[in-house]
Amino acid sequence: MADLDADLIIIGAGPAGLTAAQYGARANLKVLVIEAMGPGGQILVIDQLENYPGVTEKVSGYEFSLALYQQAEKFGASFLTESVSGIKKAGHFIISLADGKTLTSHAVILAAGSKPGLLGVPGESEFGGKGVSYCATCDGHFFKNKKMFIVGGGDAACEEARYLSNLTDKIVLVHRRDKFRAQEALVERVTSNPHIEVRFNTVIKEIKGEQKVKSVVLSETTSDKVYEEDTDAVFIFVGTVPQTSLVAAGDFKAKLDESGYIITNQKMFTSIAGLFAAGDIRSGAFRQVVTAAADGAIAAHNAAAYIDSQKDGK
C-alpha cells in the first residue's frame, strides 16, 4: 500500500480522542492527533472531576486531560495543533488543513466533540465576553461576590451552579421546565445550597446592558408574567451542538441522526468505511468522560483491525 503520513489520524483531542490515540499507538499504529486548540476539549471547563472510576481524589479537568495527553504521547502518538478544513477519500483518506497542507491516512477517528448550545435571545451574542459566558471555571472569578444567572437544567448547569456558588451567595438558576434533567445527586446539591435560588418554568427572553450585562428579561412559562431583573452575568448551559460539519454535507457525508450527531454501530464504524466516530459527536452517546474514553478505545481497536485488513489487501 501507499506510504501515508499516518496509519490513523484522530481529529479532536478530548477524552475520546486522547484515549483513541493511546490505544492506537499501543497497537503499533502510526498515530497523529489533530486539534485546533490544546488537548482536553470540553473537559477543560470541569472544575473537579469526581466520578471517573478509580480516580478517588478530585482532579481538575485540566489535570486529567494533561495526564491523558502525556500518556498517549508516551506510547508514541504524535500531535499537531491545526484546524481541519476538509476530509475526502480516494482509497485512503486525505485531510485538508486550514494552512493549505494535506495529510493522508488509512483510517480516521472523528472525535471533534461538541460546542455549547446557544439560547438564541437578543443580547446573547452582543454581550459575549461581557457578562455572557458558557464556562464557569473560565469566567466565574470575574464576578466574585456579584449576582449571576445560570440557564439550564442538566448536569452541566447544576455542576456549574455549584461551582459558582463558591464565589458568591447570589446565584439564580432558571430552567424552562418544572424539574431538572440532571443526575439526582447533582440536583440534591443544588436544591440544598443556600446560595442558589432555583426558578423552574422560567426562561430568559433578553439580555440587556450597555458596555456589559446589566439585566435580564424573564418570562414565566406557566403564566403571562414578564419581568426584568438586574444581574452582573449570565452563564448558559443549554446543551451542546455536535461538530460534524466535516461530514455533514457534500460528497463526503456520513449518516447523521435528526439532531446532527454521527450514527455509528457498537464498533464505532460510521457509514463511511474507515471512518470512525467517538465521544460526544456520536449519536446516542451518554455524554460523560468515562464513556467518551470507552468510545475512543473501541474506535482505535477496530480502526487497527480495519487498517490491518487494508494493508493485507483483504
ROMARVEX-429323 format. One line per 4 residues: number of its first residue (from 1); for each residue x, y, z negated of C-alpha. Coordinates in steps of 0.001 Angstrom, whole numbers. Each point is the difference from the previous one (the first is absolute). Example, Ala and Ser with C-alpha at 12.3 -4.5 7.8 and 13.67 -1.06 7.14 Angstrom:
BEGIN
1) 12300 -4500 -7800 ~ 1370 3440 660 $
***
This chain:
BEGIN
1) 0 0 0 ~ 964 3648 367 ~ 2303 1512 -2623 ~ -2295 2434 -1768 $
5) 605 2705 -2605 ~ -1687 -2103 -2686 ~ -1772 -3282 -445 ~ -2648 1677 -2101 $
9) -939 3668 -209 ~ -2127 1070 -2946 ~ -1830 3316 260 ~ -605 1427 -3459 $
13) 1911 -324 -3268 ~ -2671 -317 -2649 ~ -268 -3124 -2170 ~ -1217 -2077 2971 $
17) 2770 1127 2329 ~ 2755 -266 -2596 ~ -1057 -3484 -1042 ~ -215 -1053 3644 $
21) 3518 1356 502 ~ 1321 -2099 -2875 ~ -1687 -3200 1172 ~ 983 590 3604 $
25) 3638 619 -875 ~ 78 -3079 -2256 ~ -1274 -2010 2975 ~ 3192 1060 1793 $
29) -1766 2408 2334 ~ 1514 3260 1161 ~ -2491 2364 -1649 ~ -434 3722 589 $
33) -2448 2076 -2045 ~ -1142 3314 1469 ~ -1519 2566 -2362 ~ -636 3686 633 $
37) 394 938 -3670 ~ 1807 -1673 -2888 ~ -784 -3584 -1055 ~ -2998 -518 -2236 $
41) -3099 1199 1835 ~ -3097 619 -2121 ~ 1603 -1645 -3020 ~ 2174 3095 -438 $
45) -3012 1883 -1406 ~ -521 -2561 -2782 ~ 1089 1387 -3352 ~ 131 -3350 -1792 $
49) -254 -3432 1563 ~ -1361 -2308 -2672 ~ -1857 -2817 1759 ~ 2670 -1614 2166 $
53) 530 -3628 -1118 ~ 3148 -438 -2048 ~ 685 3738 -378 ~ -771 305 -3701 $
57) 1579 3410 -526 ~ -1702 2876 1810 ~ 2039 1403 2900 ~ -632 2900 2324 $
61) -976 -600 3603 ~ 3304 1556 1037 ~ 2060 -2367 -2166 ~ -1900 -3025 1255 $
65) 305 953 3684 ~ 3712 746 -420 ~ 517 -3506 -1394 ~ -1888 -1506 2957 $
69) 2104 2025 2430 ~ 3312 -956 -1635 ~ -1023 -3659 -90 ~ -877 -37 3712 $
73) 3224 1791 882 ~ 1987 -2468 -2115 ~ -1393 -2876 2048 ~ 1080 1705 3229 $
77) -2921 2092 1250 ~ 874 3257 1756 ~ -1945 3255 -303 ~ -628 2881 2380 $
81) -1632 3289 -977 ~ -2017 1011 3059 ~ -3563 245 1292 ~ -1372 -2543 2468 $
85) -1867 1563 2915 ~ -1057 -3111 1896 ~ 98 -3775 378 ~ -253 -2113 3128 $
89) 736 -3570 936 ~ 1792 -1316 3049 ~ 914 -3509 -1083 ~ 1663 1560 -3043 $
93) -1085 3080 -1929 ~ 1161 3495 892 ~ -228 2583 -2784 ~ 118 3661 1034 $
97) 1349 2439 -2577 ~ -788 3678 -448 ~ 3578 924 927 ~ -481 -1551 3458 $
101) 1964 -3187 -627 ~ -1407 -3533 286 ~ 640 -3184 -1952 ~ -821 -3605 869 $
105) -957 -3060 -2030 ~ -1566 -3438 255 ~ -2730 759 -2563 ~ -1461 2962 -1869 $
109) -1646 321 -3393 ~ -2178 3083 -286 ~ -49 1081 -3642 ~ -624 3713 436 $
113) -2606 88 -2752 ~ -2554 2745 -347 ~ -309 3671 -857 ~ -2345 1749 -2426 $
117) -3530 588 1228 ~ -1324 3547 276 ~ -3135 1526 -1473 ~ -594 1997 3154 $
121) -1401 3039 -1814 ~ 688 3712 594 ~ 3147 1133 -1764 ~ 1639 -3419 -180 $
125) 2545 524 2760 ~ 380 3747 -691 ~ 1109 -646 -3580 ~ 2134 -3078 630 $
129) 3101 495 -2143 ~ -1690 2993 -1645 ~ -2069 -1890 -2525 ~ -1305 -2861 2134 $
133) 2026 -3188 -380 ~ -171 -3734 660 ~ 2801 -971 -2392 ~ -245 541 -3756 $
137) 3573 -1003 -788 ~ 1300 2309 2742 ~ -1949 3129 -908 ~ -1569 -451 -3415 $
141) 2789 1759 -1888 ~ -763 3237 1880 ~ -3320 162 -1842 ~ 1027 -907 -3525 $
145) -2540 1253 -2577 ~ -2282 1162 2812 ~ -3416 -1195 1174 ~ -49 -2675 2693 $
149) -2747 -1695 1983 ~ 496 -3563 1229 ~ -2179 -1529 2722 ~ -549 -3741 402 $
153) -1340 -3136 -1609 ~ 2571 -2729 701 ~ 3179 -1237 -1654 ~ 2108 2872 1297 $
157) -2337 2710 -1312 ~ -178 -1585 -3445 ~ 3738 -642 -207 ~ 848 3530 1050 $
161) -2570 1494 -2367 ~ 1677 -1850 -2843 ~ 3406 1273 1075 ~ -1159 3614 335 $
165) -1729 -149 -3392 ~ 3491 -144 -1520 ~ 661 3451 1457 ~ -3219 1766 -994 $
169) -3177 -481 -1989 ~ -2111 1520 2775 ~ -598 -2773 2530 ~ -3310 -339 1862 $
173) -447 -3209 1996 ~ -2866 118 2505 ~ -1403 -2978 1880 ~ -2800 8 2553 $
177) -1575 -3188 -1359 ~ -1419 -993 -3381 ~ 2852 -2334 -950 ~ 3663 -565 755 $
181) 1361 -2585 2430 ~ 3230 -326 -1981 ~ 1126 -2971 -2073 ~ -1758 -145 -3357 $
185) 3204 525 -1995 ~ 644 3259 1849 ~ -3582 1140 -416 ~ 208 -569 -3750 $
189) 3163 2096 -258 ~ -1636 2873 1852 ~ -3351 15 -1764 ~ 1617 -246 -3443 $
193) 2534 2771 687 ~ -982 3238 -1802 ~ 1899 2083 2535 ~ -2060 -1258 2951 $
197) -3557 1126 748 ~ -1782 -2332 2436 ~ -2780 1282 2248 ~ -1801 -2648 2031 $
201) -2284 743 2962 ~ 2039 3105 751 ~ 1863 1122 3115 ~ 2224 2921 895 $
205) -1517 1994 2859 ~ 2691 2666 323 ~ 3375 984 -1422 ~ 433 3752 -406 $
209) 2805 2404 -779 ~ 2269 2686 1374 ~ 3711 -791 -68 ~ -724 -3164 -1967 $
213) -2940 -2047 -1274 ~ -2264 1878 -2385 ~ -3308 -1885 -10 ~ -2078 -2817 1436 $
217) -3602 -109 1126 ~ -1717 -3086 -1409 ~ -3251 -1724 888 ~ -1934 -2625 -1929 $
221) -1133 -2850 2246 ~ -3075 -750 -2118 ~ -1354 3560 9 ~ 172 3282 1898 $
225) 2437 1508 -2470 ~ 2976 1782 1573 ~ 2430 1961 -2121 ~ 3506 1467 27 $
229) 2646 -664 -2623 ~ 3496 1336 -556 ~ 2983 -2320 346 ~ 3728 211 624 $
233) 386 -3192 2029 ~ -1899 -2700 1889 ~ 1490 -3500 248 ~ -1677 -2179 2640 $
237) -48 -3825 -93 ~ -2777 -1121 2333 ~ 1507 -3005 1698 ~ 2576 -409 2722 $
241) 305 83 3782 ~ 1983 -2834 1657 ~ 2956 1091 2124 ~ -896 -2042 3066 $
245) 460 2572 2769 ~ 2852 -2042 1529 ~ -2363 -2890 743 ~ -3389 1713 227 $
249) -103 1143 3627 ~ 1480 -459 3456 ~ 1418 -3194 1439 ~ 1556 -1070 -3302 $
253) -3100 -394 -2130 ~ -522 -2412 -2888 ~ -3410 -1094 -1219 ~ -1274 2322 -2758 $
257) -2968 -205 -2344 ~ -2735 2630 -123 ~ 2000 2094 -2474 ~ 3118 0 2165 $
261) 2052 -2569 -1943 ~ 1931 -2698 1889 ~ -1621 -3418 55 ~ 2345 -2903 -769 $
265) -313 -3658 -841 ~ 1386 -1500 -3212 ~ 3465 -183 1553 ~ -67 3770 698 $
269) -169 -535 3779 ~ -1774 2799 1835 ~ -1750 -408 3354 ~ 3334 726 1722 $
273) 2494 -2881 48 ~ 3097 867 -2028 ~ -1612 2979 -1709 ~ -760 -461 -3699 $
277) -1660 2344 -2495 ~ 424 165 -3767 ~ -1169 2094 -2918 ~ -2484 2855 -120 $
281) -225 203 3784 ~ -1592 -3440 164 ~ -3746 -644 73 ~ -1445 -1571 -3127 $
285) 3055 603 -2137 ~ -357 429 -3762 ~ 2077 3165 -78 ~ 2390 -700 -2843 $
289) 3798 -99 -171 ~ 13 -3730 -733 ~ -2155 -869 3010 ~ 1984 2278 2285 $
293) 3165 -1820 -1031 ~ -1687 -3357 614 ~ -1127 1150 3453 ~ 3553 1040 816 $
297) 1444 -3360 -1052 ~ -2602 -1925 2013 ~ 482 2206 3051 ~ 3794 -407 -68 $
301) -222 -3761 -469 ~ -2283 -391 3008 ~ 1917 2540 2050 ~ 3115 -2121 -513 $
305) -1829 -3071 1274 ~ -1289 1973 3000 ~ 3483 1284 818 ~ 1450 -3502 -217 $
309) -2631 -1240 2449 ~ 811 2830 2401 ~ 3724 -647 -172 ~ -572 -3703 565 $
313) -2133 829 3024 ~ -3044 -1743 -1441 $
***
